[in-house]
Amino acid sequence: MVMVLENVAPLGRSLEEYWLMFGLTEKDLDKKIIGIGDGPASFNAEMKELGNNVTSVDPLYEFKGEEIEKKFYASVDNIIDQVKSSPGDWAWTYHSSPEDLKLHRKQAVVKFLRDFEKGKAQGRYVVGELPSLDIKEGSFDIALCSHFLFLYSDHYDYDFHKKSIYELLRIAGEVRIFPLLDLLLNRSPYIHPIMEELRGEGYRVRIEKVEYEMQRGGNEMMTIRKNGSGT
Ligand SMILES: C[S@@+](CC[C@H](N)C(=O)[O-])C[C@H]1O[C@@H](n2cnc3c(N)ncnc32)[C@H](O)[C@@H]1O
């Protein structure tokens, strides 16, 4: 049985947020995409509506939709209250206020829940957890990881991050991770050493500015490619 870490928030984002966080383009839609730690995001459901198949992996998917829904509602108010108590920490650009943020998170979970059981039967929602995934090498073009790696740097050590990133590179030609900040809005201490490590192994690693910012200053993603793949 996989372990669901209690302090990893069971909240999810929309396709539009994924689009902005990861600088996705129309060209990317033709690629095979996997989202790691997608949780109750509506990314997969909305992509399916547009005719694109995405695979999402998360330990949360071992639960039934109604249990995931309960977990969402058990934590959303507490998280919104924490956001309200630290107004200066957040960029109110995409979401206009804490209430607007809550509305967006609710809209995402509703879309996710509508799709989840069917999508799980179709193999689009897969139970799994980093640092080790039961997925064949090179199965995907792009692996996306939103609000898990780097964000929880206080809970997961450098070794976990390193193993997880190599695992993502095993299953996909390109890896994109957002954000690069931890929960306290500091740049994760693992960014610099992991970039050195990966470059030393011949990977192309870049930090790119993106058009999404929720944590103040958190508008950068990391892209990692095997040398010789893509542009
Ligand atoms: C803050 S949520 C982010 C959800 C989604 N990626 C988004 O940005 O909307 C973090 C997710 O990471 C998942 N998670 C926890 N431990 C994990 C692990 N070891 N491997 C992959 N995902 C994990 C949680 O279940 C949760 O759904």
The ligand as a Gaussian input file, in Angstrom:
#p B3LYP/6-31G(d) Opt

LIG

0 1
 C       -0.085000      19.938000      -3.482000
 S       -0.717000      18.557000      -4.361000
 C       -0.472000      19.079000      -6.035000
 C       -1.486000      18.493000      -6.972000
 C       -1.292000      18.862000      -8.451000
 N        0.017000      18.479000      -8.935000
 C       -1.469000      20.341000      -8.665000
 O       -0.476000      21.091000      -8.719000
 O       -2.609000      20.772000      -8.774000
 C        0.627000      17.374000      -4.117000
 C        0.264000      15.977000      -4.568000
 O        1.425000      15.141000      -4.399000
 C        0.965000      13.853000      -4.082000
 N        2.052000      13.035000      -3.495000
 C        2.355000      12.817000      -2.190000
 N        3.419000      11.985000      -2.077000
 C        3.784000      11.662000      -3.345000
 C        4.806000      10.825000      -3.907000
 N        5.695000      10.180000      -3.110000
 N        4.903000      10.724000      -5.245000
 C        4.037000      11.401000      -6.052000
 N        3.052000      12.196000      -5.586000
 C        2.926000      12.328000      -4.251000
 C       -0.174000      14.118000      -3.115000
 O       -1.035000      12.998000      -2.978000
 C       -0.853000      15.323000      -3.758000
 O       -1.889000      14.946000      -4.615000

